[in-house]
Amino acid sequence: MLTALRIGNFKAFAESQRIPVRPLTLIYGANSSGKSSVLHSMILARHAQETGDLDVHRTNVG
């Protein structure tokens, strides 16, 4: 089970940040704070896991 997500050098996350994930996780914050970036990184991670492809420039995911 996924317990945390570490995002860095991805969209709004220049510095690496650890985001804990629980069975119910709320993502909230001010405009342009990175909420969509968190979701996009999770979508990309799932795509990479399912296909083995982590090329963010070729994928049409998200």
Secondary structure, 3 states (H helix, E strand, C coil): CCCEEEECCECCECCCEEEECCCCCCCCCCCCCCHHHHHHHHHHHHHHHHHCCCCCCCCCCC
